[in-house]
Amino acid sequence: MPDEIVVKDSDDRSERMINNPDRYFAEARERAEREVRREAEVDERSGARDGRE
């Protein structure tokens, strides 16, 4: 059994946040806005199918 375990992590968010916080938070805001729009579209479509519109 190895003495040391190495876990490779592809999550580089903390590094990106430190290197360029303005860009990091701008991209996070864009992702959040896209998600909200996508959820609204899904809700809109499901409301039309349920006869609520």
C-alpha positions in Angstrom: 0.0 0.0 0.0 1.4 3.4 -0.9 2.5 5.8 1.9 1.0 8.8 0.1 -2.3 9.2 -1.8 -2.5 11.9 -4.5 -5.9 13.2 -5.5 -6.0 15.0 -8.8 -8.5 17.8 -8.9 -9.6 19.4 -12.1 -11.5 22.2 -10.2 -9.4 25.3 -10.8 -11.9 27.8 -9.5 -9.9 29.0 -6.6 -6.8 29.6 -8.8 -8.9 31.4 -11.4 -10.5 33.5 -8.7 -7.2 34.6 -7.3 -5.5 35.3 -10.7 -8.4 37.3 -12.2 -11.3 38.0 -9.8 -13.1 40.4 -12.0 -13.3 37.9 -14.9 -14.1 35.0 -12.5 -17.1 36.8 -11.0 -18.2 38.1 -14.4 -18.3 34.6 -15.8 -20.0 33.3 -12.7 -22.7 36.0 -13.0 -23.2 35.1 -16.7 -23.6 31.4 -15.8 -26.1 32.2 -13.2 -28.1 34.5 -15.6 -28.1 31.7 -18.2 -29.4 29.2 -15.7 -32.2 31.6 -14.6 -33.2 32.2 -18.2 -33.1 28.4 -18.9 -35.3 27.6 -15.9 -37.8 30.3 -16.9 -38.0 28.8 -20.4 -38.7 25.4 -18.9 -41.3 26.7 -16.6 -42.9 28.6 -19.4 -43.1 25.5 -21.6 -44.4 23.3 -18.8 -47.1 25.9 -18.0 -48.2 25.9 -21.6 -48.5 22.1 -21.6 -50.5 22.1 -18.3 -53.0 24.5 -19.8 -52.1 27.3 -17.4 -51.5 29.8 -20.3 
